[in-house]
Amino acid sequence: MKRAEIIGVIAIIALSGALGWWIGAQRPTDMVPTVATGHQSAPAARRILYYRNPMGLPDTSQVPKKDSMGMDYVPVYADETSAAPGSIVIAPEKIQRLGVRTQKAELRMISHQVRASGTIAVDDTRHHVVAPRFDGWIERLYANRTGALVRRGAPLADVYSPELMSTQNEYVIAQRALQTLIDSDPQAQRGMQALADAALTRLKNWGISGAQLDRLRAGEVRRLMTLSAPIDGVVLDKPAIEGMRFMAGEKILDLADLSQVWLIADVPTIEASWVEPGQTVVFSSPALPGRSFSGLVEFIYPTIDAAARTVRARVVLDNRDGALRPNLYGDVVFTAKDSAPVLAVPASAMLDSGRRRIVLIALGGGRFEPREIEAGRSDETHVEITRGLADGESVVVSANFLIDAESNLRAALGGLTPHAKHSQSGPVQEPVDAAGAAAPTPHSGHRD
């Protein structure tokens, strides 16, 4: 009996200990008293809302766990959230560890260099085609080499034309007849003078030079007429050959004055807003190492090259030394600058997803808020802000991609849980964290 009593006492003691442990486990943690040390209480532990997937996947857990690659889930604390949806609070030590830097938006001048490709072309205003206005044959060709330099008034070719010969004879005969009709009927004189004037007019319309007409007035009729150079230039094209027959209006020589040339620049359409008439342009070419040529934008063509998606700009360049040859290819640099200061931030502050552009506003105290903006022109270092930002607001200029990824993740996680559920007694609000997103709840196999 004594042995049975001893066993019973031991069982009662074990049962009492288990019951005490169970009662203690049921007590809420917030009722556990804090232990004071001196005059200060111990700092409260940071409250963990949930654990998120370390790779950013929409998977959360109420307890610590690892993903399929063995990486620990990242705890999300209640004090890391802020009042605005998508915003975030980062501890000071974490800000320093990430290397977060901020800078204020300010008014500044936006300057930009537009780079394009360009080709030297003949100045159309200095281009001339030699095309006789009468039929004939080329008896002698003086400008008989492509690229030959010619001077204004220099002979280009001697041509024979039966029509030209007959008109000269007609003029000379009319002039001689007038001399014999000095004392005759005035009406006959007027008729003969009209014939002489008509012949002279045809010769002028055919482009016969003044010196040749003076010889014709002196009664000298020449079998060959000399075509003279109308400009100083070079022979670009020479279809003519000695002995060749030509028709009225047919080109026999192509001349151009290359002391001034055009630069045709192909500007990408995305940069076209920076280019305007009067702008300074610098042209350089690998074919002319160490040399550059400056000019002004004279004209911007009103059409777009559909294949290359470029806009053509025309620049006038001085070429008195002849270094710039037609079809020479090179690089073009346009220097552009806004006429007035604009609100701008460093280019690194803007995050462009393709569908929207945002900057991260530094609100102070480790709080950051993403804000959608509209951007204007940009240069190598800064971008113009046309909407969404005020002068003096601080934006994140480094490590903003990491902060934005964190902010987007929290907004996405908040969207996984409905904001409210409806019951018979009306809508019941889900628990909401400080970021405005519903706090994740653990999954269960059955919901009442």
C-alpha positions in Angstrom: 0.0 0.0 0.0 2.8 2.3 0.8 4.2 1.8 -2.7 0.8 2.6 -4.4 0.5 5.7 -2.3 3.9 6.9 -3.4 3.1 6.4 -7.1 -0.2 8.3 -6.7 1.5 11.3 -5.1 4.0 11.4 -8.0 1.2 11.3 -10.6 -0.6 14.1 -8.9 2.5 16.2 -8.8 3.2 15.6 -12.6 -0.4 16.4 -13.5 -0.3 19.6 -11.5 2.9 20.7 -13.3 1.4 20.0 -16.8 -1.8 21.9 -15.9 0.2 24.9 -14.8 2.3 24.9 -18.0 -0.9 24.8 -20.1 -2.5 27.7 -18.2 0.6 29.7 -18.6 0.8 29.1 -22.4 -2.8 30.3 -22.8 -2.0 33.8 -21.3 -1.6 36.5 -23.9 1.9 37.8 -24.4 0.8 41.4 -23.9 0.0 40.6 -20.3 3.6 39.5 -19.6 5.0 42.2 -17.3 8.2 44.0 -18.3 11.2 43.9 -16.1 12.6 47.3 -15.2 16.3 48.0 -14.8 17.0 51.0 -12.8 14.7 53.8 -13.9 14.3 52.7 -17.6 12.2 49.9 -19.1 13.7 47.5 -21.6 13.1 48.5 -25.3 10.1 46.8 -26.9 10.9 44.2 -29.4 10.1 45.0 -33.1 6.9 43.4 -34.1 7.1 41.1 -37.2 4.1 41.3 -39.4 5.0 38.4 -41.7 7.9 36.9 -43.6 8.3 37.5 -47.4 10.0 35.5 -50.1 13.6 36.6 -50.5 13.3 36.5 -54.3 10.3 38.8 -54.4 7.7 36.1 -55.2 4.2 36.7 -54.0 4.5 34.2 -51.2 4.4 35.0 -47.4 4.6 33.1 -44.2 3.6 33.8 -40.6 6.6 31.7 -39.4 10.2 31.7 -40.4 11.0 29.3 -43.3 13.3 28.8 -46.2 12.6 28.8 -49.9 13.4 26.0 -52.4 17.0 27.3 -52.7 17.6 27.3 -48.9 17.4 31.1 -48.5 15.7 32.4 -45.4 12.4 34.3 -45.8 12.9 38.0 -44.9 11.0 39.4 -41.9 8.7 42.5 -42.5 8.5 44.7 -39.4 5.6 46.9 -38.5 7.8 50.0 -38.1 9.1 49.6 -41.7 5.8 50.7 -43.3 4.5 54.2 -43.9 1.1 55.8 -44.3 1.0 56.0 -48.1 0.3 53.0 -50.3 3.6 51.8 -51.9 5.8 53.9 -49.6 8.3 52.4 -47.2 10.3 53.2 -44.1 13.9 52.1 -43.9 16.0 52.0 -40.8 18.9 54.5 -40.7 21.6 51.8 -40.6 20.0 50.1 -43.7 20.0 53.4 -45.5 23.7 53.9 -44.9 24.4 50.3 -45.9 22.5 50.7 -49.2 24.3 53.9 -50.0 21.1 56.0 -50.5 21.7 59.6 -51.6 19.2 62.3 -52.2 19.2 65.6 -54.0 16.7 68.4 -54.3 14.9 69.3 -57.5 15.9 72.7 -58.7 15.7 75.1 -61.6 18.6 74.8 -64.1 19.5 75.2 -67.7 19.2 72.0 -69.8 21.9 71.8 -72.4 22.3 68.9 -74.8 24.5 67.7 -77.6 22.7 66.0 -80.4 24.9 63.6 -82.4 24.0 62.5 -85.9 25.5 61.4 -89.1 25.9 63.7 -92.1 26.9 63.8 -95.8 28.4 66.7 -97.8 26.2 67.7 -100.8 26.4 70.2 -103.6 24.8 73.6 -102.8 21.7 73.6 -105.1 22.0 77.4 -105.4 25.5 77.0 -106.9 24.7 74.1 -109.2 24.4 74.7 -113.0 23.7 72.5 -115.9 24.9 73.4 -119.4 22.0 72.5 -121.8 21.9 74.4 -125.2 18.4 75.6 -126.2 19.0 74.6 -129.9 19.9 71.5 -131.8 23.5 71.0 -132.9 26.8 69.2 -132.9 29.8 69.5 -130.6 32.8 70.4 -132.8 35.3 71.0 -129.9 35.0 70.3 -126.2 37.3 72.4 -123.9 35.9 71.1 -120.6 36.7 67.5 -121.5 37.6 66.1 -118.0 35.3 65.4 -115.1 36.5 67.4 -112.1 38.2 70.1 -114.2 38.1 73.6 -112.8 36.5 76.2 -114.9 36.1 80.0 -114.6 33.2 82.2 -115.3 33.2 83.2 -119.0 35.8 80.5 -120.0 35.0 78.5 -123.2 33.3 75.2 -122.6 32.6 74.0 -126.2 32.4 75.1 -129.8 29.1 73.9 -131.3 27.6 74.0 -134.8 23.9 74.5 -135.4 22.2 75.0 -138.8 19.3 76.7 -137.1 21.8 79.1 -135.4 23.5 79.8 -138.6 20.3 80.6 -140.5 19.2 83.0 -137.7 22.5 84.8 -137.8 22.3 85.2 -141.6 18.7 86.4 -141.3 19.8 89.1 -138.8 22.7 90.2 -141.0 20.6 90.3 -144.1 17.9 92.4 -142.3 20.5 94.8 -141.1 21.9 95.3 -144.6 18.5 95.8 -146.1 17.8 98.5 -143.6 20.8 100.4 -144.9 19.4 100.3 -148.4 15.9 101.3 -147.3 17.0 104.5 -145.5 15.3 106.7 -148.2 12.4 104.4 -149.0 9.0 104.0 -147.5 8.9 104.2 -143.7 6.6 101.2 -143.6 9.1 99.1 -145.4 11.8 100.2 -143.0 9.6 99.2 -140.0 9.0 95.8 -141.5 12.7 95.1 -142.1 13.6 96.4 -138.6 11.0 94.0 -137.2 12.7 91.1 -139.0 16.1 92.1 -137.6 14.8 92.5 -134.1 13.1 89.1 -134.2 16.3 87.4 -135.3 18.3 89.1 -132.6 15.6 88.1 -130.0 15.8 84.5 -130.9 19.6 84.6 -130.6 19.4 86.1 -127.1 16.8 83.5 -126.1 19.2 80.8 -127.1 21.8 82.2 -124.7 24.2 83.6 -127.2 26.8 85.7 -125.3 26.9 89.5 -125.6 30.4 89.4 -127.2 29.1 87.2 -130.0 26.1 89.4 -130.6 28.4 92.4 -130.9 30.4 90.6 -133.6 27.1 89.7 -135.3 26.0 93.4 -135.3 29.3 94.2 -137.0 28.3 91.8 -139.7 30.4 88.9 -138.7 28.7 85.5 -139.1 30.5 82.6 -137.5 29.9 79.0 -138.3 30.7 77.8 -134.8 29.3 79.3 -131.6 31.2 79.1 -128.3 29.4 78.1 -125.1 30.9 79.8 -122.1 31.0 78.8 -118.4 28.2 80.6 -116.4 29.9 80.2 -113.0 33.2 79.4 -111.3 33.2 75.8 -110.5 34.2 72.2 -111.3 32.8 69.8 -113.9 30.8 67.2 -111.9 29.5 65.3 -114.9 30.4 65.3 -118.6 28.0 63.5 -120.9 29.3 65.5 -123.9 31.8 64.0 -126.3 33.4 65.8 -129.3 31.4 65.2 -132.5 28.3 64.2 -130.5 24.9 65.5 -131.7 22.7 67.1 -129.0 19.1 68.0 -128.9 17.6 71.3 -127.5 17.5 71.0 -123.7 19.9 68.1 -123.5 22.5 68.3 -120.7 26.1 68.3 -122.0 27.9 69.5 -118.9 27.2 69.6 -115.1 29.0 72.4 -113.2 29.0 73.2 -109.5 30.6 75.9 -107.4 32.1 74.0 -104.4 33.4 77.0 -102.5 30.3 76.6 -100.3 28.6 73.2 -99.7 25.7 71.8 -97.9 25.9 69.4 -95.0 22.8 67.1 -94.8 22.5 65.7 -91.3 20.2 62.8 -90.5 18.8 63.6 -87.0 16.9 60.8 -85.1 13.3 61.8 -84.6 13.7 61.4 -80.8 16.3 64.2 -80.9 14.6 66.4 -83.5 13.1 68.8 -80.9 16.6 69.9 -80.0 17.5 71.1 -83.5 16.4 74.4 -84.9 17.5 77.0 -87.5 20.5 79.2 -86.6 22.0 76.5 -84.3 25.8 76.0 -84.3 27.0 72.7 -85.8 30.4 71.0 -85.9 31.2 68.5 -88.6 34.2 66.1 -88.6 35.1 63.1 -90.8 37.5 60.2 -90.4 38.7 61.1 -93.9 40.0 64.4 -92.6 41.6 63.5 -89.3 42.3 66.4 -86.9 40.0 68.8 -88.8 36.5 70.1 -88.0 34.2 72.5 -89.7 31.6 74.8 -88.2 28.4 76.1 -89.7 24.8 77.1 -88.9 21.6 75.2 -89.4 19.9 76.9 -92.4 16.8 74.7 -92.9 15.0 71.7 -91.4 13.2 69.5 -93.9 9.4 69.1 -93.2 9.4 65.4 -93.9 10.6 62.3 -92.0 12.6 59.4 -93.6 10.2 56.5 -92.9 12.9 53.9 -93.2 15.5 55.4 -91.0 13.2 57.4 -88.7 15.3 60.5 -89.1 14.7 64.2 -89.9 17.1 66.0 -92.3 18.7 69.2 -91.3 20.7 71.4 -93.8 23.8 73.2 -92.7 25.9 75.6 -94.9 29.7 75.1 -94.6 32.5 77.2 -96.1 34.7 75.2 -98.4 37.1 77.6 -100.1 40.0 75.2 -99.7 38.0 72.4 -101.4 38.5 69.9 -98.6 34.8 69.0 -98.3 34.0 66.9 -101.3 30.4 65.9 -102.3 29.3 62.6 -100.7 31.9 62.9 -97.9 30.5 61.1 -94.8 31.1 62.2 -91.2 29.8 63.0 -87.7 27.6 66.0 -86.8 27.3 67.5 -83.4 24.5 70.0 -82.6 24.9 72.1 -79.5 21.4 72.8 -78.0 20.3 74.8 -74.9 17.0 75.8 -73.4 16.2 79.4 -73.5 15.1 79.5 -69.8 15.8 77.4 -66.6 13.5 74.4 -66.1 12.8 72.2 -63.1 15.2 69.3 -63.3 16.5 66.4 -61.3 19.6 64.1 -61.9 18.9 61.5 -64.6 19.7 58.7 -62.1 16.7 59.8 -60.0 14.1 58.7 -62.7 13.0 55.1 -62.9 11.4 54.4 -66.3 9.4 51.2 -66.7 8.3 51.9 -70.2 4.7 52.5 -69.1 5.4 55.1 -66.4 8.2 57.2 -65.0 8.6 57.6 -61.2 10.9 59.2 -58.7 11.3 58.3 -55.1 10.6 61.3 -52.7 12.6 61.4 -49.5 10.0 62.4 -46.8 12.5 62.3 -43.9 12.9 59.9 -41.1 13.8 57.1 -43.4 10.4 57.4 -45.2 10.3 57.2 -49.0 7.4 57.5 -51.4 7.3 56.7 -55.1 5.6 59.4 -57.3 4.7 59.3 -60.9 6.0 62.2 -63.0 6.1 63.5 -66.6 9.5 64.1 -68.0 10.6 66.6 -70.7 14.0 67.1 -72.3 17.1 65.7 -70.9 20.9 66.1 -71.2 23.8 63.9 -70.2 23.2 64.5 -66.4 19.7 65.9 -65.8 16.1 65.4 -66.9 13.4 68.0 -67.0 10.3 67.4 -64.9 7.1 68.9 -66.4 4.6 67.4 -63.9 4.5 65.7 -60.5 7.4 67.4 -58.6 7.9 70.8 -57.0 11.0 72.9 -56.6 13.0 71.9 -53.5 11.6 68.4 -53.0 14.3 65.8 -52.3 14.5 62.8 -54.6 16.6 59.6 -54.3 19.5 59.6 -56.8 21.3 56.4 -55.8 20.0 52.9 -54.6 16.5 54.1 -55.8 16.1 50.9 -57.7 16.4 48.8 -54.6 13.9 51.0 -52.7 11.5 51.0 -55.6 11.6 47.2 -55.8 10.8 47.0 -52.0 8.0 49.5 -52.4 6.5 47.6 -55.4 6.7 44.3 -53.5 4.8 45.6 -50.6 2.1 47.1 -52.7 1.8 43.8 -54.6 1.6 41.8 -51.4 -1.1 44.1 -50.1 -3.2 43.5 -53.2 -3.2 39.7 -52.6 -5.7 40.0 -49.7 -9.1 41.7 -50.1 -9.5 44.9 -48.1 -12.9 43.9 -46.7 -15.1 41.0 -46.3 -18.9 41.1 -46.1 -21.1 39.3 -43.7 -24.7 39.4 -42.7 -24.0 42.2 -40.2 -22.1 44.3 -42.7 -18.5 44.7 -44.0 -15.8 43.6 -41.7 -12.4 45.3 -42.2 -9.3 43.1 -42.5 -6.3 44.1 -40.3 -4.4 46.8 -42.2 -0.7 47.6 -41.7 0.8 51.1 -41.8 1.4 50.9 -45.5 -2.3 50.7 -46.2 -2.0 47.1 -47.3 -3.9 44.3 -45.7 -1.7 42.2 -43.5 -1.2 38.7 -44.8 -2.9 35.9 -42.9 -1.7 32.3 -42.7 -3.5 29.9 -45.0 -5.7 27.2 -43.4 -7.4 24.2 -44.8 -10.9 25.4 -43.8 -12.5 28.8 -43.2 -15.8 29.1 -41.3 
